[in-house]
Amino acid sequence: MEDQFIKTASLIGDPTRASILWTLMDGRAFTATELAVSVNTSPQNISMHLGKLLDANLLCVEKQGRHKYYRFSNKEVAYALEAMASLVPKPEILSKNKPEKYPPIKFCRTCYDHLAGKIGVALTDSLLEQNIIKENNNAFEISIEGKKWFSDFGINLEEAQKQKRIFLKPCLDWSERRNHIAGSVGTLLFNKMKNEDWLRKTENSRAIIVTAKGEKELLKYFKIVV
């Protein structure tokens, strides 16, 4: 286990490979050419780095027509990277009287396929305060009241439990240093809010825009003031 950990840590620690993994946190699949442009390296170099990440089972590749698309081999890779990012020291706030400014990526963003940032953590806090979810031994579980709430909200928990992935778990938010919701439940919540135009993705960024409708609905269901 120690040897495997050292090997994985050294793979991720390379600046180019770290940039590749951070780019894939967007949740989309990328071609080698797109990744080369994104991390500012040559096609030959990107091929070598992608090969190492594939060998370590951190990435997988899917072929569609003439193109090959790279993505995380599983969602746990994204969770681990988000937790690692929380180790980055927070910048010092010069004045305690001056409120912290939230750039878009810290205010509301995607963490692979679920919601993160200030809004993602506030959403999780609200679900805990309303006893929709409960925290137990550093894990999240849905309460009896929560099962009815999700059903009324339009989310089918039975279908979510059938998915071959983690159902519900806390994910350490790198900008807030607290947990937001991950797993299939987190993905379903984000997709519902996106599909109903509470939230909108921005081009070439993980930052998420909260719409005017989203402001009203977040206040109504989660007591979140945007």
N, CA and C of each residue as an Amber inpcrd file, in Angstrom:
protein
   678
   0.8270000  -1.2000000   0.0000000   0.0000000   0.0000000   0.0000000
   0.8660000   1.2560000   0.0000000   1.9340000   1.2710000   0.8080000
   2.8050000   2.4430000   0.8620000   3.4580000   2.7040000  -0.4920000
   3.9250000   1.6320000  -1.1300000   4.5650000   1.7850000  -2.4390000
   3.5810000   2.3110000  -3.4760000   2.3530000   1.7890000  -3.4380000
   1.3340000   2.2340000  -4.3840000   0.9590000   3.6950000  -4.1520000
   0.9040000   4.0810000  -2.8720000   0.5830000   5.4680000  -2.5440000
   1.6630000   6.4160000  -3.0650000   2.9200000   6.0430000  -2.8540000
   4.0400000   6.8630000  -3.3220000   4.0030000   6.9950000  -4.8410000
   3.7040000   5.8950000  -5.5090000   3.6480000   5.9000000  -6.9650000
   2.5370000   6.8270000  -7.4730000   1.3500000   6.7270000  -6.8460000
   0.2230000   7.5570000  -7.2600000   0.4900000   9.0330000  -6.9630000
   1.0710000   9.2970000  -5.7810000   1.3690000  10.6810000  -5.3970000
   2.3770000  11.3120000  -6.3670000   3.3710000  10.5320000  -6.7900000
   4.3750000  11.0680000  -7.7160000   3.7730000  11.3340000  -9.0950000
   2.8070000  10.4990000  -9.4960000   2.1310000  10.7100000 -10.7770000
   1.3500000  12.0210000 -10.7630000   0.5870000  12.2220000  -9.6980000
  -0.2420000  13.4220000  -9.5910000   0.6250000  14.6620000  -9.3820000
   1.7780000  14.4750000  -8.7230000   2.6310000  15.6100000  -8.3830000
   3.3180000  16.2720000  -9.5530000   3.3780000  15.6000000 -10.6930000
   3.9870000  16.2250000 -11.8670000   3.1230000  17.3950000 -12.3330000
   3.7040000  18.5740000 -12.5930000   2.9060000  19.7540000 -12.9420000
   1.9910000  19.5570000 -14.1520000   2.4970000  18.9050000 -15.1970000
   1.6620000  18.7160000 -16.3940000   0.5110000  17.7730000 -16.1140000
   0.7920000  16.6720000 -15.4190000  -0.2760000  15.7140000 -15.1180000
  -1.2800000  16.3140000 -14.1320000  -0.8020000  17.1200000 -13.1940000
  -1.7120000  17.7910000 -12.2640000  -2.6450000  18.7290000 -13.0300000
  -2.1050000  19.4250000 -14.0340000  -2.9310000  20.3260000 -14.8530000
  -3.9540000  19.5560000 -15.6700000  -3.5550000  18.3890000 -16.1700000
  -4.4960000  17.5370000 -16.9190000  -5.6600000  17.1370000 -16.0200000
  -5.3450000  16.6680000 -14.8250000  -6.3790000  16.2120000 -13.8990000
  -7.2900000  17.3650000 -13.4790000  -6.6910000  18.5420000 -13.2660000
  -7.5020000  19.6990000 -12.8630000  -8.4430000  20.1070000 -13.9910000
  -7.9960000  20.0150000 -15.2220000  -8.8460000  20.3320000 -16.3720000
 -10.0350000  19.3770000 -16.4450000  -9.8010000  18.1020000 -16.1560000
 -10.8600000  17.1010000 -16.2320000 -11.8650000  17.2090000 -15.0900000
 -11.5660000  18.0250000 -14.0770000 -12.5260000  18.2640000 -12.9960000
 -13.7860000  18.9500000 -13.5220000 -13.7080000  19.4650000 -14.7310000
 -14.8580000  20.0760000 -15.3830000 -16.0050000  19.0880000 -15.5540000
 -15.6670000  17.7820000 -15.6080000 -16.6940000  16.7530000 -15.7610000
 -16.8800000  16.2920000 -17.1860000 -16.3040000  17.0490000 -18.1450000
 -16.4130000  16.6630000 -19.5490000 -15.2340000  15.7770000 -19.9490000
 -15.3990000  15.0540000 -21.0480000 -14.3020000  14.2860000 -21.6280000
 -13.5830000  15.1730000 -22.6330000 -12.2570000  15.0420000 -22.7100000
 -11.4400000  15.8610000 -23.6000000 -10.5970000  14.9700000 -24.5120000
 -10.3330000  15.4590000 -25.7040000  -9.3830000  14.7650000 -26.5780000
  -7.9720000  15.1320000 -26.1430000  -6.9850000  14.3700000 -26.6320000
  -5.5910000  14.6590000 -26.3030000  -5.2020000  16.0520000 -26.8070000
  -5.6910000  16.4260000 -27.9810000  -5.3770000  17.7400000 -28.5400000
  -5.9350000  18.8580000 -27.6640000  -7.1620000  18.7000000 -27.2000000
  -7.7760000  19.7050000 -26.3260000  -7.0150000  19.8310000 -25.0140000
  -6.5880000  18.6970000 -24.4840000  -5.8310000  18.7280000 -23.2290000
  -4.4650000  19.3640000 -23.4270000  -3.8360000  19.0880000 -24.5630000
  -2.5260000  19.6840000 -24.8540000  -2.6210000  21.2040000 -24.8940000
  -3.6770000  21.7110000 -25.5260000  -3.8860000  23.1580000 -25.5900000
  -4.1750000  23.7160000 -24.2060000  -5.0020000  23.0000000 -23.4450000
  -5.4060000  23.4730000 -22.1200000  -4.2310000  23.5750000 -21.1520000
  -3.3220000  22.5890000 -21.2010000  -2.1940000  22.5820000 -20.2510000
  -0.9170000  23.1330000 -20.8720000  -1.0280000  23.6140000 -22.1220000
   0.0900000  24.2790000 -22.7980000   1.3140000  23.3680000 -22.9570000
   1.0970000  22.2350000 -23.6030000   2.2080000  21.3310000 -23.8760000
   2.0630000  20.7670000 -25.2860000   3.0590000  20.0240000 -25.7460000
   3.0630000  19.5020000 -27.1070000   2.2400000  18.2160000 -27.2090000
   1.7850000  17.8600000 -28.4270000   1.0520000  16.6030000 -28.6130000
   1.8640000  15.3860000 -28.1690000   3.1760000  15.4090000 -28.4290000
   4.0230000  14.2790000 -28.0390000   4.0890000  14.1500000 -26.5100000
   4.2060000  15.2980000 -25.8350000   4.3130000  15.2830000 -24.3800000
   2.9980000  14.8710000 -23.7290000   1.8780000  15.3580000 -24.2610000
   0.5780000  15.0190000 -23.6840000   0.3170000  13.5320000 -23.8260000
   0.7600000  12.9290000 -24.9210000   0.5700000  11.5000000 -25.1380000
   1.2970000  10.6830000 -24.0780000   2.5060000  11.0990000 -23.7400000
   3.2850000  10.4030000 -22.7130000   2.6060000  10.5050000 -21.3500000
   2.1460000  11.7090000 -20.9950000   1.5110000  11.9000000 -19.6850000
   0.1770000  11.1600000 -19.5900000  -0.5970000  11.1820000 -20.6730000
  -1.8740000  10.4640000 -20.6630000  -1.6560000   8.9590000 -20.5260000
  -0.6040000   8.4620000 -21.1580000  -0.2870000   7.0390000 -21.0390000
  -0.0140000   6.6460000 -19.5980000   0.7130000   7.4730000 -18.8810000
   1.0160000   7.1760000 -17.4770000  -0.2390000   7.2230000 -16.6040000
  -1.1060000   8.1810000 -16.8680000  -2.3440000   8.2860000 -16.0940000
  -3.2970000   7.1340000 -16.4020000  -3.2780000   6.6630000 -17.6430000
  -4.0870000   5.4930000 -18.0040000  -3.5520000   4.2410000 -17.3220000
  -2.2270000   4.0760000 -17.3270000  -1.6050000   2.9070000 -16.7010000
  -1.9040000   2.8490000 -15.2030000  -2.0230000   4.0380000 -14.5710000
  -2.3030000   4.1060000 -13.1390000  -3.7960000   3.9940000 -12.8420000
  -4.6070000   3.8410000 -13.8930000  -6.0620000   3.7280000 -13.7580000
  -6.6990000   4.9840000 -13.1630000  -6.0440000   6.1370000 -13.3500000
  -6.6550000   7.4010000 -12.9520000  -7.5540000   7.9370000 -14.0620000
  -7.2380000   7.5650000 -15.3010000  -8.0430000   7.9690000 -16.4450000
  -8.5080000   6.7470000 -17.2300000  -9.5460000   6.9450000 -18.0180000
  -9.9550000   5.9450000 -18.9960000 -10.1420000   6.6810000 -20.3250000
 -10.1920000   5.9340000 -21.4060000 -10.3210000   6.5510000 -22.7240000
 -11.4520000   5.8640000 -23.4840000 -12.2400000   6.6600000 -24.1900000
 -13.3410000   6.1470000 -24.9970000 -13.1420000   6.6130000 -26.4300000
 -13.3500000   5.7100000 -27.3740000 -13.1730000   6.0480000 -28.7830000
 -14.5200000   6.2730000 -29.4310000 -14.6600000   7.4170000 -30.1010000
 -15.8650000   7.7310000 -30.8660000 -15.4280000   8.2170000 -32.2460000
 -15.6720000   7.3910000 -33.2430000 -15.2150000   7.7270000 -34.5810000
 -13.7020000   7.7860000 -34.6380000 -13.1670000   8.9020000 -35.1040000
 -11.7140000   9.0520000 -35.2190000 -11.0900000   9.6230000 -33.9430000
 -11.9220000   9.9940000 -32.9980000 -11.4160000  10.6880000 -31.8200000
 -11.4100000   9.7920000 -30.5800000 -10.4480000  10.0540000 -29.7020000
 -10.3700000   9.4030000 -28.4050000 -10.6200000  10.4520000 -27.3330000
 -11.4860000  10.1240000 -26.3810000 -11.8500000  11.0590000 -25.3250000
 -11.3930000  10.5090000 -23.9720000 -10.7560000  11.3930000 -23.2060000
 -10.2130000  11.0050000 -21.9010000 -11.0710000  11.5960000 -20.7850000
 -11.2810000  10.7990000 -19.7620000 -12.0150000  11.2290000 -18.5790000
 -11.4950000  10.4620000 -17.3640000 -11.9610000  10.8110000 -16.1760000
 -11.5610000  10.0730000 -14.9740000 -12.0720000   8.6420000 -15.0680000
 -11.2910000   7.7120000 -14.5590000 -11.7000000   6.3080000 -14.5940000
 -12.8840000   6.0540000 -13.6710000 -12.9880000   6.8290000 -12.6040000
 -14.1380000   6.7490000 -11.7020000 -14.2660000   8.0760000 -10.9560000
 -15.4050000   8.3090000 -10.3480000 -15.6850000   9.5910000  -9.7160000
 -14.8620000   9.8080000  -8.4530000 -14.3350000   8.7240000  -7.8600000
 -13.5220000   8.8640000  -6.6610000 -12.2360000   9.6450000  -6.9460000
 -11.7640000   9.6190000  -8.1900000 -10.5810000  10.4080000  -8.5580000
 -10.8850000  11.8910000  -8.3640000 -12.0680000  12.3130000  -8.7960000
 -12.4640000  13.7190000  -8.6360000 -12.5860000  14.0940000  -7.1690000
 -13.1770000  13.1930000  -6.3610000 -13.3300000  13.4860000  -4.9330000
 -11.9690000  13.6600000  -4.2750000 -11.0200000  12.8140000  -4.6450000
  -9.6800000  12.8820000  -4.0600000  -8.9880000  14.1800000  -4.4360000
  -9.1400000  14.6080000  -5.6900000  -8.5070000  15.8510000  -6.1400000
  -9.1120000  17.0620000  -5.4410000 -10.4260000  17.0560000  -5.2510000
 -11.0790000  18.1640000  -4.5470000 -10.5710000  18.2460000  -3.1130000
 -10.4030000  17.0910000  -2.4710000  -9.8860000  17.0750000  -1.0980000
  -8.4380000  17.5660000  -1.0520000  -7.6310000  17.1740000  -2.0320000
  -6.2440000  17.6400000  -2.0930000  -6.1740000  19.1510000  -2.2520000
  -7.0700000  19.7040000  -3.0530000  -7.0700000  21.1490000  -3.2890000
  -7.3710000  21.9260000  -2.0200000  -8.0820000  21.2980000  -1.0680000
  -8.4000000  21.9830000   0.1880000  -7.1610000  22.1880000   1.0500000
  -6.0450000  21.5230000   0.7120000  -4.7980000  21.6960000   1.4540000
  -4.0610000  22.9750000   1.0570000  -4.4530000  23.5740000  -0.0580000
  -3.8180000  24.8180000  -0.4990000  -4.1310000  25.9170000   0.5140000
  -3.1310000  26.6190000   1.0460000  -3.3900000  27.6650000   2.0570000
  -4.3140000  28.7480000   1.5260000  -5.2350000  29.1760000   2.3670000
  -6.1390000  30.2600000   1.9750000  -5.3760000  31.5790000   2.0160000
  -5.6540000  32.4780000   1.0640000  -4.9850000  33.7820000   1.0900000
  -5.3880000  34.5800000   2.3190000  -4.4550000  35.3380000   2.8630000
  -4.7490000  36.1420000   4.0390000  -5.6790000  37.2890000   3.6690000
  -6.6670000  37.5140000   4.5410000  -7.5750000  38.6410000   4.3590000
  -6.9670000  39.8360000   5.0860000  -6.7050000  40.9110000   4.3460000
  -5.9900000  42.0480000   4.9190000  -6.7610000  42.7170000   6.0430000
  -8.0450000  42.8000000   5.9260000  -8.8480000  43.4450000   6.9590000
 -10.0050000  42.5520000   7.3570000 -10.1400000  42.3270000   8.6530000
 -11.2310000  41.4800000   9.1290000 -12.5820000  42.1660000   8.9350000
 -12.5520000  43.4970000   8.8340000 -13.8030000  44.2360000   8.6570000
 -14.2880000  44.2150000   7.2120000 -13.3790000  43.8320000   6.3140000
 -13.7260000  43.8210000   4.8940000 -14.2240000  42.4350000   4.5100000
 -15.4480000  42.2810000   4.0020000 -15.9680000  40.9590000   3.6450000
 -15.1430000  40.3150000   2.5240000 -15.0350000  38.9920000   2.5990000
 -14.2680000  38.2780000   1.5790000 -14.9990000  38.3190000   0.2450000
 -14.2710000  38.6590000  -0.8060000 -14.8630000  38.6870000  -2.1390000
 -14.8240000  37.2770000  -2.7210000 -15.9280000  36.8650000  -3.3130000
 -16.0110000  35.5320000  -3.8910000 -15.8980000  35.6140000  -5.4120000
 -14.7830000  35.1770000  -5.9750000 -14.7310000  35.0630000  -7.4320000
 -15.7180000  33.9840000  -7.8680000 -16.2000000  34.0100000  -9.1040000
 -17.2220000  33.0590000  -9.5590000 -16.8870000  31.5970000  -9.2630000
 -15.6190000  31.1980000  -9.4320000 -15.2410000  29.7910000  -9.2520000
 -15.3650000  29.3520000  -7.7960000 -15.2520000  30.3060000  -6.8460000
 -15.4090000  29.9760000  -5.4380000 -16.8530000  30.1250000  -4.9800000
 -17.5880000  30.9970000  -5.6510000 -18.9710000  31.2460000  -5.2430000
 -19.8670000  30.0660000  -5.5940000 -19.8130000  29.6290000  -6.8360000
 -20.6470000  28.5070000  -7.2760000 -19.9730000  27.8380000  -8.4630000
 -19.6940000  26.5470000  -8.3520000 -18.9940000  25.8290000  -9.4130000
 -19.4170000  24.3670000  -9.3930000 -18.9830000  23.6480000 -10.3990000
 -19.1480000  22.2010000 -10.3810000 -17.8990000  21.5480000  -9.7980000
 -18.1000000  20.4940000  -9.0720000 -17.0270000  19.6070000  -8.6360000
 -17.2940000  18.2900000  -9.3640000 -16.7520000  18.1850000 -10.5640000
 -17.0080000  17.0770000 -11.4710000 -18.4770000  17.0710000 -11.8980000
 -19.3630000  16.3970000 -11.1510000 -20.7590000  16.3150000 -11.5880000
 -21.7480000  16.7590000 -10.5190000 -21.2520000  17.4810000  -9.5120000
 -22.1510000  17.9810000  -8.4750000 -21.7650000  19.4140000  -8.1180000
 -22.5630000  20.0420000  -7.2620000 -22.4090000  21.4600000  -6.9570000
 -21.4350000  21.6810000  -5.8100000 -20.5940000  22.7250000  -5.9750000
 -19.5880000  23.0290000  -4.9560000 -19.4860000  24.5440000  -4.7810000
 -18.5020000  24.9640000  -3.9850000 -18.3250000  26.3760000  -3.7090000
 -19.2400000  26.8370000  -2.5840000 -19.3380000  28.1440000  -2.4020000
 -20.1530000  28.7110000  -1.3210000 -21.5980000  28.2270000  -1.3970000
 -22.1600000  28.2060000  -2.6070000 -23.5530000  27.7850000  -2.7600000
 -23.7040000  26.2900000  -2.4830000 -22.7620000  25.4760000  -2.9560000
 -22.8260000  24.0350000  -2.7130000 -22.7720000  23.6980000  -1.2380000
 -21.9200000  24.3840000  -0.4870000 -21.8100000  24.1500000   0.9560000
 -23.0580000  24.6670000   1.6750000 -23.5720000  25.8350000   1.2550000
 -24.7890000  26.3850000   1.8570000 -25.9830000  25.4530000   1.6350000
 -26.0410000  24.8350000   0.4600000 -27.0970000  23.8700000   0.1580000
 -27.0220000  22.6820000   1.1060000 -25.8210000  22.1910000   1.3250000
 -25.6140000  21.0610000   2.2350000 -25.9870000  21.4410000   3.6600000
 -25.5690000  22.6280000   4.0960000 -25.9190000  23.0960000   5.4400000
 -27.4280000  23.1460000   5.6260000 -28.1310000  23.6210000   4.6030000
 -29.5830000  23.7230000   4.6770000 -30.2290000  22.3450000   4.8080000
 -29.7560000  21.3800000   4.0350000 -30.3150000  20.0260000   4.1090000
 -30.0820000  19.4100000   5.4920000 -28.9330000  19.7190000   6.0870000
 -28.6430000  19.2260000   7.4410000 -29.5410000  19.9120000   8.4680000
 -29.6930000  21.2300000   8.3560000 -30.5160000  21.9830000   9.3110000
 -31.9820000  21.5770000   9.2320000 -32.4430000  21.2410000   8.0290000
 -33.8390000  20.8220000   7.8570000 -34.0390000  19.3370000   8.1720000
 -32.9640000  18.6690000   8.5610000 -32.9920000  17.2300000   8.8670000
 -33.4100000  16.3910000   7.6640000 -33.1130000  16.8860000   6.4790000
 -33.3550000  16.1210000   5.2550000 -32.2540000  15.0720000   5.1000000
 -31.0360000  15.4710000   5.4240000 -29.9280000  14.5280000   5.5360000
 -29.3500000  14.6330000   6.9350000 -28.6660000  13.5890000   7.3790000
 -28.0330000  13.5780000   8.7000000 -26.5670000  13.1980000   8.5440000
 -25.7580000  13.7370000   9.4320000 -24.3370000  13.3910000   9.4370000
 -24.0930000  12.3670000  10.5210000 -23.4360000  11.2730000  10.1690000
 -23.1920000  10.1870000  11.1160000 -21.8200000   9.5800000  10.8440000
 -20.8850000   9.7580000  11.7920000 -19.5260000   9.2250000  11.6470000
 -18.8690000   9.6540000  10.3350000 -18.9060000  10.9710000  10.0940000
 -18.2850000  11.5570000   8.9010000 -18.8970000  11.0430000   7.6020000
 -20.1450000  10.6430000   7.6700000 -20.8770000  10.1920000   6.4780000
 -22.2460000  10.8610000   6.4770000 -22.8490000  10.9490000   5.3100000
 -24.1940000  11.4970000   5.1840000 -25.1850000  10.3650000   4.9560000
 -26.3670000  10.5090000   5.5220000 -27.4510000   9.5740000   5.2370000
 -28.7570000  10.3580000   5.1840000 -29.7210000   9.8310000   4.4690000
 -31.0040000  10.5160000   4.2990000 -31.9560000  10.0870000   5.4100000
 -32.5940000  11.0720000   6.0310000 -33.5330000  10.7970000   7.1120000
 -34.8580000  10.2830000   6.5470000 -35.7240000   9.8380000   7.4480000
 -37.0600000   9.3890000   7.0280000 -37.8210000  10.5560000   6.4050000
 -37.7110000  11.7410000   7.0640000 -38.3580000  12.9290000   6.5110000
 -37.7360000  13.3020000   5.1660000 -36.4350000  13.0570000   5.0530000
 -35.7240000  13.3860000   3.8380000 -36.1900000  12.5870000   2.6360000
 -36.5610000  11.3430000   2.8530000 -37.0340000  10.5090000   1.7470000
 -38.2970000  11.1060000   1.1270000 -39.1940000  11.5990000   1.9940000
 -40.4090000  12.2410000   1.4940000 -40.0620000  13.5630000   0.8040000
 -39.1030000  14.3020000   1.3820000 -38.7200000  15.5970000   0.8050000
 -38.1780000  15.4130000  -0.6100000 -37.2880000  14.4490000  -0.7930000
 -36.7150000  14.2200000  -2.1190000 -37.7780000  13.7810000  -3.1100000
 -38.7270000  12.9680000  -2.6560000 -39.8160000  12.5350000  -3.5340000
 -40.6600000  13.7290000  -3.9620000 -40.9960000  14.5980000  -3.0040000
 -41.7830000  15.7990000  -3.3180000 -40.9970000  16.7420000  -4.2230000
 -39.6800000  16.7360000  -4.0820000 -38.8050000  17.6140000  -4.8560000
 -38.6140000  17.0990000  -6.2890000 -39.0150000  15.8390000  -6.4960000
 -38.9400000  15.2730000  -7.8440000 -37.7100000  14.4390000  -8.1130000
 -37.0890000  13.9320000  -7.0450000 -35.8960000  13.1020000  -7.2060000
 -36.2030000  11.6880000  -6.7390000 -35.9720000  10.7140000  -7.6060000
 -36.2510000   9.3060000  -7.3290000 -35.0350000   8.6640000  -6.6660000
 -35.0900000   8.4960000  -5.3620000 -33.9570000   7.9430000  -4.6280000
 -33.7340000   6.4650000  -4.9390000 -34.8090000   5.7440000  -5.2290000
 -34.6660000   4.3190000  -5.5510000 -33.8400000   4.1300000  -6.8170000
 -34.0830000   4.9800000  -7.7950000 -33.2950000   4.9020000  -9.0310000
 -31.8470000   5.2810000  -8.7710000 -31.6490000   6.2650000  -7.8970000
 -30.2890000   6.6940000  -7.5640000 -29.5130000   5.5790000  -6.8810000
 -30.1890000   4.8040000  -6.0400000 -29.5290000   3.7090000  -5.3210000
 -29.1330000   2.5610000  -6.2430000 -29.7870000   2.4630000  -7.3910000
 -29.4790000   1.3850000  -8.3310000 -28.2250000   1.6770000  -9.1560000
 -27.7890000   2.9390000  -9.1480000 -26.6200000   3.3020000  -9.9400000
 -25.3600000   2.6670000  -9.3580000 -24.4390000   2.3050000 -10.2420000
 -23.2030000   1.6550000  -9.8040000 -22.1750000   2.7110000  -9.3930000
 -22.5060000   3.4390000  -8.3350000 -21.6310000   4.4810000  -7.8230000
 -22.0490000   4.7990000  -6.3920000 -21.2850000   5.6350000  -5.7160000
 -21.6140000   6.0170000  -4.3460000 -22.9410000   6.7630000  -4.3350000
 -23.8120000   6.4160000  -3.4030000 -25.1540000   6.9900000  -3.3250000
 -25.1190000   8.4110000  -2.7620000 -24.4700000   8.5900000  -1.6290000
 -24.4210000   9.8890000  -0.9640000 -23.1850000   9.9450000  -0.0840000
 -22.4200000  11.0200000  -0.2000000 -21.2200000  11.1440000   0.6180000
 -20.8170000  12.6120000   0.7440000 -20.1110000  12.9570000   1.8390000
 -19.5520000  14.3100000   1.9380000 -18.2970000  14.4200000   1.0880000
 -18.1130000  15.5800000   0.4760000 -16.9250000  15.8490000  -0.3380000
 -16.3330000  17.1600000   0.1730000 -15.0710000  17.1370000   0.6000000
 -14.4550000  18.3250000   1.1840000 -14.2450000  19.3970000   0.1230000
 -14.8410000  20.5550000   0.3400000 -14.7980000  21.6640000  -0.6140000
 -13.4790000  22.4110000  -0.4650000 -12.7190000  22.5630000  -1.5590000
 -11.3840000  23.1490000  -1.4490000 -11.4110000  24.6380000  -1.1400000
 -12.4610000  25.3520000  -1.5270000 -12.4980000  26.7940000  -1.2690000
 -13.1600000  27.1340000   0.0600000 -14.1360000  26.3270000   0.4880000
 -14.8480000  26.5930000   1.7380000 -14.2720000  25.8250000   2.9230000
 -13.4840000  24.7850000   2.6450000 -12.8740000  23.9360000   3.6820000
 -13.9340000  23.2240000   4.5270000 -15.0890000  23.0190000   3.9370000
 -16.1740000  22.2770000   4.5840000 -16.8050000  21.3740000   3.5420000
 -17.7070000  20.5060000   3.9740000 -18.2530000  19.5020000   3.0610000
 -19.4190000  20.0220000   2.2240000 -19.4540000  19.5390000   0.9750000
 -20.6600000  19.6330000   0.1750000 -21.0890000  18.2100000  -0.1940000
 -22.2480000  18.0830000  -0.7920000 -22.8010000  16.7570000  -1.1050000
 -22.2400000  16.2220000  -2.4220000 -21.8190000  14.9650000  -2.3790000
 -21.3830000  14.2750000  -3.5910000 -22.1610000  12.9640000  -3.7140000
 -21.8220000  12.1840000  -4.7270000 -22.5310000  10.9390000  -4.9770000
 -23.7020000  11.1580000  -5.9220000 -24.4500000  10.1130000  -6.1660000
 -25.5510000  10.1990000  -7.1260000 -26.6210000  11.1890000  -6.6780000
 -26.8240000  11.3310000  -5.3630000 -27.8140000  12.3010000  -4.8670000
 -27.3730000  13.7250000  -5.2030000 -26.0810000  14.0120000  -4.9970000
 -25.5560000  15.3300000  -5.3380000 -25.6920000  15.6330000  -6.8240000
 -25.4470000  14.6160000  -7.6560000 -25.5740000  14.7950000  -9.1020000
 -27.0190000  15.0620000  -9.5090000 -27.9550000  14.3220000  -8.9060000
 -29.3690000  14.5120000  -9.2370000 -29.8630000  15.8930000  -8.8150000
 -29.4120000  16.3680000  -7.6580000 -29.7840000  17.7050000  -7.2080000
 -29.2790000  18.7630000  -8.1900000 -28.0120000  18.6450000  -8.5740000
 -27.4330000  19.6150000  -9.5030000 -28.1430000  19.5690000 -10.8560000
 -28.3950000  18.3660000 -11.3790000 -29.0480000  18.2390000 -12.6870000
 -30.4520000  18.8360000 -12.6810000 -31.1840000  18.6180000 -11.5850000
 -32.5450000  19.1780000 -11.5000000 -32.4940000  20.7020000 -11.5270000
 -31.5890000  21.2710000 -10.7500000 -31.4980000  22.7320000 -10.7020000
 -31.0130000  23.3130000 -12.0260000 -30.1400000  22.5800000 -12.6990000
 -29.6620000  23.0290000 -14.0150000 -30.7630000  22.9010000 -15.0610000
 -31.4670000  21.7640000 -15.0600000 -32.5180000  21.5290000 -16.0610000
 -33.6990000  22.4880000 -15.8920000 -33.9360000  22.9450000 -14.6690000
 -35.0480000  23.8640000 -14.4240000 -34.5910000  25.3220000 -14.4430000
 -33.3740000  25.5380000 -14.9190000 -32.8260000  26.8790000 -15.1360000
 -32.6600000  27.6780000 -13.8460000 -32.3540000  26.9770000 -12.7520000
 -31.9160000  27.6850000 -11.5470000 -30.4460000  28.0600000 -11.7180000
 -29.7390000  27.1630000 -12.3990000 -28.3010000  27.3040000 -12.5730000
 -27.9500000  27.1700000 -14.0470000 -26.8990000  27.8840000 -14.4630000
 -26.4210000  27.7720000 -15.8370000 -24.9090000  27.6220000 -15.8530000
 -24.4210000  26.7390000 -16.7040000 -22.9850000  26.5640000 -16.8720000
 -22.4140000  27.7350000 -17.6710000 -21.1480000  28.0370000 -17.4170000
 -20.4550000  29.0540000 -18.2070000 -19.4720000  28.3640000 -19.1380000
 -19.2100000  28.9880000 -20.2650000 -18.3560000  28.3790000 -21.2770000
 -16.9040000  28.3360000 -20.8140000 -16.2860000  27.1730000 -21.0090000
 -14.8630000  26.9810000 -20.6930000 -14.5140000  27.2970000 -19.2460000
 -15.4360000  26.9960000 -18.3380000 -15.1900000  27.2340000 -16.9170000
 -16.0760000  26.3190000 -16.0900000 -15.6350000  26.0340000 -14.8610000
 -16.4610000  25.2640000 -13.9330000 -17.3990000  26.1680000 -13.1500000
 -17.2470000  27.4920000 -13.3160000 -18.1040000  28.4330000 -12.6030000
 -19.5540000  28.3000000 -13.0700000 -20.4900000  28.4370000 -12.1220000
 -21.9140000  28.2960000 -12.3970000 -22.6150000  29.6100000 -12.0820000
 -23.5320000  30.0060000 -12.9570000 -24.3220000  31.2190000 -12.7520000
 -25.6520000  30.8510000 -12.0930000 -26.0150000  31.5790000 -11.0410000
 -27.3290000  31.4190000 -10.4220000 -28.2690000  32.4050000 -11.0990000
 -29.3290000  31.9050000 -11.7200000 -30.2710000  32.7610000 -12.4390000
 -31.2060000  33.4830000 -11.4540000 -31.9960000  34.4180000 -11.9890000
 -32.9900000  35.1060000 -11.1560000 -34.0000000  34.0970000 -10.5930000
 -34.3820000  33.1280000 -11.4270000 -35.2860000  32.0810000 -10.9580000
 -34.6040000  31.2610000  -9.8690000 -33.3260000  30.9670000 -10.0740000
 -32.5790000  30.1940000  -9.0940000 -32.4980000  30.8900000  -7.7490000
 -32.3230000  32.2070000  -7.7560000 -32.2780000  32.9670000  -6.5020000
 -33.5680000  32.7770000  -5.7060000 -34.7030000  32.8430000  -6.3930000
 -36.0010000  32.6820000  -5.7200000 -36.1770000  31.2620000  -5.1860000
 -35.8070000  30.2710000  -6.0160000 -36.0190000  28.8770000  -5.6240000
 -35.0530000  28.4470000  -4.5220000 -33.8190000  28.9250000  -4.5680000
 -32.8630000  28.5960000  -3.5060000 -33.3070000  29.1790000  -2.1730000
 -33.9030000  30.3660000  -2.2190000 -34.4330000  30.9670000  -0.9950000
 -35.6430000  30.1820000  -0.4910000 -36.5130000  29.7760000  -1.4200000
 -37.7410000  29.0560000  -1.0560000 -37.4500000  27.6960000  -0.4390000
 -36.5890000  26.9110000  -1.0900000 -36.3660000  25.5360000  -0.6490000
 -35.2360000  25.3840000   0.3600000 -34.2410000  26.2800000   0.2870000
 -33.0440000  26.0730000   1.1130000 -32.6740000  27.2710000   1.9900000
 -33.4930000  28.3380000   1.9440000 -33.2340000  29.5470000   2.7480000
 -31.8620000  30.1440000   2.4300000 -31.4180000  30.0040000   1.1750000
 -30.1320000  30.5550000   0.7370000 -30.3740000  31.9060000   0.0870000
 -29.7220000  32.9250000   0.6180000 -29.8200000  34.2640000   0.0340000
 -28.6030000  34.4610000  -0.8680000 -28.8310000  34.6460000  -2.1620000
 -27.7400000  34.8110000  -3.1280000 -27.4230000  36.3010000  -3.2650000
